Amino acid sequence: KGEEAPISELSLGIECGGSDFTSGLASNPAVGTASDLLVKAGGAAMLSETTEFIGAEHVLARRAKSPEVAEKLIRIVKEAELRAKQLHVDLRDGQPTPGNIAGGISSIEEKSLGCIYKAGHSTIQDVLAYGESPQGKGLYVMDTPGQDVESMIGMLAGGVQLIVFTTGRGTPTGSPIAPVIKVTANSDTNVNMEDNIDLDLSPIISGEATIEESGRRIFEEMLEVARGKLTKSESLGHREFGIFRIGSTF
């Protein structure tokens, strides 16, 4: 049985996958607006996918609560690249992915700058280890792989209660632990994957809606889902699961 709780008790995980040009221009900034609204209401939000910060980590670090938090953020990106190099993998050579490029993303910096839009403009309170729970409210960064499922599970282990997942090219990903709200600003993806997409943000691209209006829509959808509304991934039974373990996932 559900119980009433204030919005300040809500904890949001922010994820992206199958990114294209609409992600950085529309859906990610709109999610950032929703994240800011939750933080202003006293809740918590969490940004993950360390390898998705490469080339933009210095921009994100400017929003850190303290020099120590900024240093932690820079360090986790350097350590992720170092782990990859020890396995003779160049993360910068593999990003953006072929799918990202086909979707109109030109460089790893463009992809990363688009990714960090999901965190809005709130101050970063701390950088958390994989699965670590935040010790307060506000915006946090969690050190996770870029692999969508492992990233989401890390945030869920850290206490988030729902996830907003932006996609440009489409994904059916869900979770067995918490609701996953899927949003896209690509009108073709919304049509082709209508059964998987919860919110169509393509009116931002066509000029019929603003990022702020769309962010408010996402925020209201978050509250409806928190009250019990089923997401598309829940209705379809998507329960993808994977844990970051010994060995390296990027």
Secondary structure as the mmCIF struct_conf table of DSSP 4:
data_model
#
loop_
_struct_conf.conf_type_id
_struct_conf.id
_struct_conf.beg_label_comp_id
_struct_conf.beg_label_asym_id
_struct_conf.beg_label_seq_id
_struct_conf.end_label_comp_id
_struct_conf.end_label_asym_id
_struct_conf.end_label_seq_id
HELX_RH_3T_P HELX_RH_3T_P1 ILE A 7 GLU A 9
STRN STRN1 SER A 11 CYS A 16
BEND BEND1 GLY A 18 GLY A 18
HELX_RH_AL_P HELX_RH_AL_P1 PHE A 21 THR A 22
HELX_RH_PI_P HELX_RH_PI_P1 SER A 23 SER A 27
HELX_RH_AL_P HELX_RH_AL_P2 ASN A 28 LYS A 40
TURN_TY1_P TURN_TY1_P1 ALA A 41 GLY A 42
STRN STRN2 ALA A 44 LEU A 47
HELX_RH_3T_P HELX_RH_3T_P2 THR A 50 PHE A 53
TURN_TY1_P TURN_TY1_P2 ILE A 54 ALA A 56
HELX_RH_AL_P HELX_RH_AL_P3 GLU A 57 ALA A 61
TURN_TY1_P TURN_TY1_P3 ARG A 62 ARG A 63
STRN STRN3 ALA A 64 ALA A 64
BEND BEND2 LYS A 65 SER A 66
HELX_RH_AL_P HELX_RH_AL_P4 PRO A 67 GLN A 86
TURN_TY1_P TURN_TY1_P4 LEU A 87 HIS A 88
TURN_TY1_P TURN_TY1_P5 LEU A 91 ASP A 93
BEND BEND3 GLY A 94 GLY A 94
BEND BEND4 PRO A 96 PRO A 96
HELX_RH_AL_P HELX_RH_AL_P5 PRO A 98 ALA A 102
TURN_TY1_P TURN_TY1_P6 GLY A 103 GLY A 104
HELX_RH_AL_P HELX_RH_AL_P6 ILE A 108 ILE A 116
HELX_RH_3T_P HELX_RH_3T_P3 TYR A 117 ALA A 119
TURN_TY1_P TURN_TY1_P7 GLY A 120 HIS A 121
HELX_LH_PP_P HELX_LH_PP_P1 SER A 122 THR A 123
STRN STRN4 ILE A 124 LEU A 128
TURN_TY1_P TURN_TY1_P8 TYR A 130 GLY A 131
HELX_LH_PP_P HELX_LH_PP_P2 GLU A 132 PRO A 134
BEND BEND5 GLN A 135 LYS A 137
STRN STRN5 GLY A 138 MET A 142
BEND BEND6 GLY A 146 GLN A 147
HELX_RH_AL_P HELX_RH_AL_P7 ASP A 148 ALA A 157
TURN_TY1_P TURN_TY1_P9 GLY A 158 GLY A 159
STRN STRN6 LEU A 162 THR A 166
BEND BEND7 GLY A 168 ARG A 169
BEND BEND8 PRO A 176 ALA A 178
STRN STRN7 VAL A 180 THR A 184
HELX_RH_AL_P HELX_RH_AL_P8 SER A 187 ASN A 192
TURN_TY1_P TURN_TY1_P10 MET A 193 ASN A 196
BEND BEND9 ASP A 198 ASP A 198
STRN STRN8 LEU A 199 ASP A 200
HELX_RH_AL_P HELX_RH_AL_P9 SER A 202 SER A 206
TURN_TY1_P TURN_TY1_P11 GLY A 207 GLY A 207
BEND BEND10 GLU A 208 ALA A 209
HELX_RH_AL_P HELX_RH_AL_P10 ILE A 211 ALA A 226
TURN_TY1_P TURN_TY1_P12 ARG A 227 GLY A 228
HELX_LH_PP_P HELX_LH_PP_P3 LYS A 229 THR A 231
HELX_RH_AL_P HELX_RH_AL_P11 LYS A 232 LEU A 236
TURN_TY1_P TURN_TY1_P13 GLY A 237 GLY A 237
BEND BEND11 ILE A 246 GLY A 247
#
